[in-house]
Amino acid sequence: MSIPEIGVQLYSLRRELEADFERTLRELPEMGFSAVELARTGERGAEAWRSALDSAGLRVIGAHVRLEELEGEWEKYANFQRVLHNRVLVVPAPQKGWEVAGEADYQETAERLNRLGARAREEGFAFAYHNHHWEFAPFDASPAGLCGMDVLLRETDPQLVSWEFDTA
């Protein structure tokens, strides 16, 4: 039986990366990680990331990129990920105030996710949405307990948008 590849979401190590970027990456394989999912790449360019990841023996298996960033500067963010040989784009919660979004907000976001998912597929990327806890809170005016995740699952095309479920 083979052991599956184990990756770590670098958002969980943001303080360590800020304190000592290269050392933190070098220590990950010693802990059993062979892959990372990026978040908050900061001012460091794609080539610098590529060099540091190669030196540490890590590969990128996904990256969180904000919805607004992809909509506004698709080529910039897609090209960054191409340099890293990453083929999976993951959108975390799309905007400030999302914690109190209503049904119409989720419907609009589903349309936006579908559009980006179509573009991602055309350009060879897998595309996913990363939930948080608030998507599961029932809408205040919903007698049936309808929540944002219900809307997203109903309104997105599963051929275009996958899901990265946050279980914390």
N, C-alpha and C positions, 0 to 999 in steps of 0.2 A: 504494500500500500504506500502510495506517495503522499507526502505532506503537502497540502495546498500552499500556495504563495500567501504570505501574510504581509499586509501593508498597514501603514499608519497614516492617519489624517494629520497633516502637519499643523493644522490649527491647534490641536491639542498640545503642541510643543512650541507655540509661538513665543513664549517667554525665554525658553532655552535657546531657540534659534536667534532671538534678538541678542542674547548675551554672548553666544559663541556659535555662530552659524555652521562653520565647517566641522567643528568638533561634534556638535549635535548630530549632524548627518553621518559622520564617521562612526558614531557609536550605535546607530540604529541596526546595522547588520549584526553587531555583537549581541544584540537583544533578540535576534531572530527575524528581523524585518528585511525583506528584499525589495520592497516597493513602498511608494509614498503617494498620497493624494495631496495635492497642493491647495493652499488657501492663503490669501494675502501674500502675494509674491513681492510686494513692496517695490522699492526702487531698484532692486537687483534685476539686471537684464536676463533675458533668456539664455544667452551664452554663458553668463556667470553661473546660473542655475545648472545648466547642462554640465559644465566643468565640475562643479561641486558634487553633483549627483553621480557623475561618472567616477570621480575619485573615491567616493564612498561605496561604489558598487550598487547603487540604487537605481530603480527605474520608476517612472511616473505612470501610474495606472488611472489617474483621474485628476481633475482640477476643478475647484469651486471658482466660478466666475459669475459676478453679479449680472442679473438680467439687464439692467440699464447699460452696463459696460458692453455686453454682447450686442445689444440693440444699437448702441451709438458708435461703437468702434469694432465691429466684427473682425475685420482683417487684422487689426492690431493684436487682438486677443487670440484669434485662431492661429496667426503666425507664431506668436509666442509659444503656444502649445505644440505646434509642428516642430519647432526647434528641439523641444523636449521629447519628441516622439510620443506625445500623449494623444490619444484618440477619443478620450471621454471627457465631455464638458458637463459640469453639474452646476445647476443654478440653485443657490441657497435662497432663503426668503427674499422676495424681490424688492421690497422697499420699506423705508421706515414707516411705522404705524401699522405694519402688517398684522401685528398682534390683535388689532381691533377691526380688521377688514370685514366687510360684509359680503353677502352672496354675489352682488354685482362686481365687486372688486375681484373675487375669485374667478368669475366668468371671464372678465377682461384678461386676467393673468393667464388663464388657460388658453385663450386665443393667442396671446403673446408667446407662450411656451410652444404652441403648435407651429407658429411661424418660424421660431428659432430652431425647433426640432427638424423642420423640413429643410432649412438651410444647412443645418449640421449634417443631416443625412446626405444631402447633395455633395457635401465637401468631405465626406468620409469620416465624420465624427459620430460617436454615439452621444446621446443627449439625455440628461436626467434632471429631475427636480429633487432637492433634498429638503425634507420636511423638518418642522420643529413642532413643539407641543401645541402651539396655538391653532394649528390647522384642524385639531381634533376638538376644539371647544365649540359647543353648539352655538349657533347664531341666536342672539337675544330674542328675536321675533319668530323663531322657528318652533312651532308646536311639536314637530316631529323629531326635533333634535338634530336637524340638518347642520353639518359643519363644513368648513372650508375644504377639507380633504374629500368629502363626498362630491363637492362641485368639481374639484380638480380631477378626480378619477373619472367622473362622468363626462367632463368636457374636453379632456385631452385625448389625442389619438395615440393609442398604445404603440402604434408603428413609428411614432415620432418622438414620444416622450416616455422615458423609463423613470423608475423611482429608486432613489437612494434613501431608504427609511432610516431615520434617526430614532433609535430605540431608547436613548437616554431620557 
